[in-house]
Amino acid sequence: MPKSSSIRNLKSKIQNGITQDFDSGLSAQYSILIAGVDEVGRGALFGPVVAAAVVLPPSALEKLVAAQIRDSKKLSSDRRLKLAAQICQVALDWRIGFATSAEIDRINILQASLLAMKRAVLKLKIQPELCLVDGKQPIKDLSIPQQAIVKGDEQSLAIASASIVAKVWRDALITRLAVKYPQYDLATNKGYGTQRHLEGLQQYGPCHLHRLSFRPCQMKGVGSGESGVGSRESGDKGSVGRGGSNYRVPHYSLPITHYQLP
């Protein structure tokens, strides 16, 4: 298990964006498989918080550096799609986990984010020996050794790769759900609180996939839309990986079968 001092020394080498030093340094020094883990959608008003766990072979790191892998928030949608395809092609394994809106309301967004990350890690078929987790909080009750890294998606290729895969997967899911809920402009805002989304909430109220514990989702609405105040199912437990019936997007398939679409 790498010591915290070793990780700090590797972090100190990062000067201008992501290099392969961080991940390859750990892999080479300790001869271990590393998984990067990150989540997306924490600040959204609608839909699940989604996490990805990605295990990269050391041989792929140089190629991914050349592809300018970085935090998903700093990439255009088209660029994320292309990079996600490349990441999933070279990864030894990658898996998706999520926590539903109902779970977010029940245990809070921080705990739901950690739960989504745990589900992604536990779904991996190739077990890593160390998980690099984005953020301050370690994943609760994870049997695999882990290291939480603040702004890890700016320093680790594996974490940045997980960020990209999770973002593309979640965006595809919200785009599909947007067809049923056009009143919230979800295809554009991906569930976040834009002006048009807030106007939709004011007029129609929240639907059952909104996060009702979030203040903007607590308005009743003045129109005839779905009120969202009825019972909600927590849905699937959030572990999705390769295989199954896929939802197709450009460049590669994103499996979303296990999400309980309304």
C-alpha positions in Angstrom: 0.0 0.0 0.0 1.6 3.4 -1.0 2.2 5.7 1.9 0.7 9.2 1.9 4.2 10.7 1.6 4.8 8.9 -1.6 1.5 10.2 -3.1 2.4 13.8 -1.9 5.8 13.5 -3.6 4.2 12.4 -6.9 1.6 15.2 -6.6 4.4 17.8 -6.3 5.7 16.8 -9.8 2.5 18.0 -11.4 3.1 21.5 -12.8 1.1 22.0 -15.9 -2.0 19.8 -16.2 -2.1 16.1 -16.1 1.0 14.0 -16.8 1.5 10.3 -16.5 4.0 10.7 -13.6 1.3 10.3 -10.9 -0.3 7.1 -12.1 2.8 5.5 -13.7 4.8 6.4 -10.6 2.5 4.5 -8.3 2.2 1.6 -10.7 5.9 1.2 -11.3 7.0 1.7 -7.7 4.5 -0.7 -6.2 3.7 -2.9 -9.2 -0.1 -2.6 -8.6 -3.2 -2.0 -10.6 -4.8 1.4 -9.9 -8.4 2.4 -10.4 -9.5 6.0 -10.8 -12.9 6.9 -9.3 -14.9 10.0 -9.8 -18.5 11.2 -9.9 -20.6 13.7 -11.8 -23.9 15.3 -11.3 -23.7 16.4 -7.6 -25.0 19.8 -8.3 -27.9 18.8 -10.6 -31.5 19.1 -9.7 -32.7 16.1 -11.7 -31.6 12.5 -12.1 -29.0 10.3 -10.5 -25.5 11.1 -9.3 -23.2 8.9 -11.5 -19.7 7.6 -10.8 -17.2 5.6 -12.9 -14.3 3.4 -11.9 -11.6 3.0 -14.6 -8.6 0.7 -14.5 -5.9 1.7 -17.0 -3.0 -0.4 -18.0 0.4 1.4 -17.6 1.0 0.9 -21.3 -1.9 3.2 -22.1 -0.9 6.2 -20.0 1.4 7.8 -22.6 -1.2 7.6 -25.3 -3.9 9.2 -23.0 -1.5 12.0 -22.1 -1.0 12.7 -25.7 -4.8 12.7 -26.2 -4.9 15.6 -23.6 -7.1 13.8 -21.1 -8.3 16.3 -18.4 -11.1 17.0 -16.1 -14.4 16.4 -17.9 -15.7 19.9 -17.0 -13.0 21.4 -19.1 -13.8 19.6 -22.3 -16.4 20.1 -25.0 -19.2 17.6 -25.4 -17.7 16.3 -28.7 -14.3 16.0 -27.2 -15.6 14.1 -24.2 -17.3 11.6 -26.5 -14.2 10.9 -28.4 -12.0 10.6 -25.3 -14.5 8.4 -23.6 -14.5 6.0 -26.5 -10.7 5.9 -26.4 -10.6 5.4 -22.6 -13.1 2.5 -22.7 -11.2 0.9 -25.5 -7.8 0.9 -23.8 -9.0 0.4 -20.2 -8.6 -3.0 -18.6 -12.0 -2.5 -17.0 -14.5 0.3 -16.4 -17.8 0.3 -14.6 -20.6 2.7 -13.8 -22.4 3.1 -10.5 -25.1 5.6 -9.5 -27.4 6.7 -6.7 -31.0 7.6 -7.6 -32.8 10.9 -6.8 -34.7 9.1 -4.1 -31.5 7.9 -2.5 -30.0 11.4 -2.7 -33.1 12.7 -0.9 -32.9 10.0 1.7 -29.1 10.0 2.6 -28.0 13.4 1.2 -25.9 14.2 -1.9 -22.5 13.6 -0.3 -23.3 10.2 0.9 -25.1 9.3 -2.3 -22.0 10.4 -4.3 -19.8 8.1 -2.2 -22.3 5.3 -2.6 -22.3 5.7 -6.4 -18.5 5.5 -6.4 -18.5 2.4 -4.1 -21.0 0.7 -6.5 -18.8 1.4 -9.5 -15.7 0.0 -7.8 -17.4 -3.1 -6.5 -18.7 -3.8 -10.1 -15.2 -4.0 -11.5 -14.4 -7.5 -12.9 -10.6 -6.7 -12.6 -10.0 -5.9 -9.0 -7.6 -3.0 -8.5 -5.1 -2.9 -5.6 -5.5 0.8 -5.0 -8.3 3.2 -5.7 -7.5 6.9 -6.4 -10.7 8.7 -5.4 -11.5 12.3 -6.4 -12.3 14.6 -3.4 -11.7 14.9 0.3 -13.8 12.0 1.5 -12.8 8.3 1.3 -15.4 5.8 0.2 -17.0 4.3 3.3 -16.6 0.6 4.0 -14.5 -0.1 0.9 -12.3 -3.2 1.4 -9.9 -2.1 -1.3 -7.1 0.3 -0.2 -7.9 3.9 -1.3 -6.5 7.4 -1.4 -8.8 10.4 -1.6 -7.1 13.3 -3.6 -8.5 16.8 -3.7 -8.8 17.9 -7.3 -7.7 14.5 -8.3 -9.2 14.9 -11.8 -6.6 17.5 -12.4 -3.7 15.3 -11.4 -4.4 11.7 -12.1 -5.1 10.2 -15.5 -7.2 7.4 -14.0 -9.4 9.9 -12.1 -9.7 12.2 -15.1 -10.7 9.2 -17.3 -13.3 8.2 -14.8 -14.7 11.7 -14.8 -15.0 11.7 -18.5 -16.7 8.3 -18.7 -19.1 9.1 -15.9 -20.0 12.5 -17.5 -20.7 11.0 -21.0 -22.7 8.2 -19.5 -24.9 10.5 -17.4 -25.4 13.0 -20.2 -26.6 10.2 -22.4 -29.0 9.1 -19.8 -30.4 12.6 -19.1 -30.8 13.2 -22.9 -32.9 10.0 -23.1 -35.0 11.0 -20.2 -35.4 14.5 -21.7 -37.8 13.1 -24.3 -40.3 12.3 -21.6 -39.8 15.5 -19.7 -39.5 18.2 -22.3 -40.8 20.9 -20.0 -37.5 21.2 -18.1 -35.1 21.6 -21.1 -33.1 18.7 -19.9 -31.4 18.0 -23.3 -29.7 21.3 -22.9 -29.1 21.6 -19.1 -28.5 17.9 -18.3 -30.5 18.4 -15.1 -28.7 21.4 -13.8 -30.5 24.5 -12.6 -30.5 26.8 -15.6 -33.1 29.5 -16.0 -35.3 27.5 -18.3 -35.1 24.5 -16.0 -36.2 26.7 -13.0 -39.0 28.2 -15.1 -40.2 24.7 -15.9 -40.2 23.9 -12.2 -42.1 27.1 -11.5 -44.7 26.3 -14.1 -45.1 22.5 -13.8 -43.5 21.6 -10.4 -41.0 18.8 -10.1 -41.3 15.3 -11.6 -40.5 12.1 -9.6 -36.9 12.2 -10.9 -36.2 15.6 -9.4 -34.2 15.8 -6.1 -37.0 16.9 -3.8 -34.6 17.7 -1.0 -33.0 20.4 -3.2 -34.7 23.8 -2.5 -35.5 24.7 -6.2 -37.4 21.4 -6.6 -39.7 22.1 -3.7 -42.1 24.4 -5.6 -45.5 23.0 -6.5 -45.9 24.6 -9.9 -48.8 26.4 -11.4 -49.4 24.3 -14.5 -50.9 20.9 -15.1 -47.6 19.0 -15.2 -46.6 16.1 -13.1 -46.4 17.2 -9.4 -43.8 14.7 -8.3 -45.2 14.5 -4.8 -46.2 10.8 -5.0 -44.1 7.8 -4.0 -40.9 7.1 -5.7 -38.9 4.0 -6.3 -35.2 4.0 -5.5 -34.7 1.9 -8.7 -31.7 -0.3 -9.4 -28.8 -0.4 -7.1 -26.6 1.4 -9.6 -24.1 -1.1 -10.8 -23.8 -1.2 -14.6 -20.9 -2.3 -16.8 -20.2 -3.7 -20.2 -22.7 -5.8 -22.0 -26.5 -6.0 -22.0 -28.8 -4.0 -24.1 -27.2 -0.7 -25.0 -28.3 2.9 -25.6 -26.3 4.0 -28.7 -24.5 7.3 -28.9 -21.8 8.4 -31.4 -18.5 6.5 -31.1 -19.5 3.7 -28.7 -22.2 2.2 -26.6 -23.3 3.3 -23.2 -25.1 0.6 -21.3 -28.0 2.0 -19.3 -30.2 -1.0 -19.2 -30.1 -1.3 -15.4 -31.4 2.2 -14.8 -35.1 2.0 -14.2 -36.4 4.3 -16.9 -39.9 5.6 -16.2 
